[in-house]
Amino acid sequence: MPFTEFIASGDPKFIIVFLIFSSIAVFHFIKKLKTKPEDQKLISYYNSKIDHAAFWILISGILSLLLGLMHSFYFVGKSGGIAPNLMFQGISYTLITPVLGISLYMICKILKGLFNSKKNKA
């Protein structure tokens, strides 16, 4: 599955939320890169902002999974039964947005850990 089809198959509401929080994380990462290594307080501030963005990406991914499954099972129950291949296809589309959310969460955690200056030991 090509990446554009992967993104287009996800829930657009959550894709927009992921883009917003990913942009916030990247913004604070760039600000962290411009910070002097001696300013540990500011670096930890930017790391906390990246961490908050990552947290909300993860929560949104979990919420998209639950809503997608609930939506899929609602229509299965309403139809009175469904072919297994349609069920599995619906579940695979349900999993697209959470997989993207978890991937972005891991990327944000990597951004948080990159370019942290070490404190000088006395």
Secondary structure, 3 states (H helix, E strand, C coil): CCHHHHHHHCCHHHHHHHHHHHHHHHHHHHHHHHCCCCCHHHHHHHHHHHHHHHHHHHHHHHHHHHHHHHHHHHHHHHHCCCCHHHHHHHHHHHCHHHHHHHHHHHHHHHHHHCCCCCCCCC
